[in-house]
Amino acid sequence: MFGKLGHALRYLFYRSYIHQLGRWKGDAGTAAVAATGLIALALFININTVLILVLSALRKRLPSEITIADGLPSIKVAYMAVAGVLVLAQALYLFYTRNGRDREIVKEYSTEDPPVRRQRTLYIYIYTIFTVALFVISLIIATFSAQTT
């Protein structure tokens, strides 16, 4: 299972990277940062969708602030979320660019046949649409479950 997930994330990086190369006029460093940022954001939305659905099923609400220890100031969950995305993006950036791995990924997928590319690109579009749609649906469910409690 995780092998297929790794393959899917590598391909998602490849397509994002190629798209970002066009946007940033061939600047590979900026394209790698933007591609890993997009992947981090998508993964973070997926994680939050699951968290929101689980909390809604348990009839719990996500607190707006969390206190880590007595005597320490509480931290807003929104700040923790932004920090989480940034840490995830940095980890993905290091993972995908360390030792020229980004160039290996580009080399691996640059020779794919056009029908295979169309099919994989379609999968990416489906993944993106479902990610956003399920996130919005989870927010709607959370709103309705919060109103009933």
N, C-alpha and C positions, 0 to 999 in steps of 0.2 A: 504494500500500500504506500509506504513512504517513498519507495523508489519512483512510483508514478507521480507522486506529489512533487518530488524533487525535479523530475523531468518537466512537469508542467510549470513549475516556478522558473526553471532555466529558460524555457521557451517564452514565458511571459516576460522575463528579463530581456531576452533577445529582441522580441517585437517592440517592447518599450524603448530599448536602447536604440534600435534602428530608427524608430519614429523620432526620438529625441535628437539623434544625430542630424536629421533633416531640419528640425526646429532650431538647433544651435549651430547651424552651418559647419558641421563636421567637428566640433569641439568634443572630443571623446570623453574628457574628464567631466564636463558639465552634463553630457548625455548620460553618463554612468550615475551621477548624483541624482539626476531627475528620474531616471528609470528605477533606481532603488527606492527613491522617495514615493513613487507611484505604487510600487509593490508593497511597501510598508503601509501606506494608507489603505490599500485594498485589504491586506491581511488584518489590519487593525479594525477596519469596519466589520470584517467577518467575525473576529473575536467578540466585538461589542454586540453584534447581532445575536450571537449565541448567549452571551451574558444577559442581555435584555430579555430574551425569550425565557431563559431559566428563571430569572428574577420575577418575571410576570407570572409564570406558572406557579411559583411559590408564593405569589401575592406579596412580594417584597419590593421595596423601592431602593434604588441606588442612592446612597446618601450624597448630599452636596459637599460635605466636608468629612475628612477622616483624620482622627487624632492617632498618631503612631505610638506615642508614649505620654504618660502623665507629665505635665510641666512643659511639654513642647507645644508650640502653636499648631493648630489644625491646618491641614492642607486641603485646598479645594480640589475636588475630583477632576475638574476641567483642566487644571494645571498638570495634574498627574497624567491625564490622557495625552496632552501635548508632549509631555516629557516621554511618555511611552512610545509615541509615534517616532519621535526623534531618536530615541535609543534603538528602536527596531530598524529605522532607516540606516543608522550608522553601522549596526551589526550586519545588515544586508549589504551595505556598500563595501565593508571590509571583506565579507565573504565572496562577493562577486568580482571584486577587483584585485584581490590579493594574488600575487604571483602570476599575473596575466590571465587569470581565469576568465575575465570578460572577453578577451580575444579568443580564447579557446571556445567559448560558447558561440561567439559570432562565427567562427570557422566551422563549428559543428553544424549550425543551421543554415549557413549561407548557401549551401549547395542543395537545399531541399527542392523537390519538384514543385512546379506551380500548383497542381491539384492538392498536394499535401499541404502547401502553404495556405491555400484558400480554406481547407478544412480546419487547420489549426487556428487560423485567424478567426474563423467562425466560432470556434470553441472559446476563444478569448472574448469575443463580443458577447457570447451567451453568459460566460462567467461574470463579465462586468455588469451586464444588465441584471442578472440575478442577484449579484452582490448589492447593488443599489436598491433594487426592488424589495429584497428580503429585509434590508436595513429599514427602509421606510415602513414596511409592514410591521416589523418588530416594534418600531416607535409607535405606530397606531395601536397595536395590541397593548403596549405598555401604558399608553394614555388611557385606554378604556378600562384596563384592569386597575389603574390608580383611581379612576373615578368611582369604581364600584366598592372600593375599600374605605 
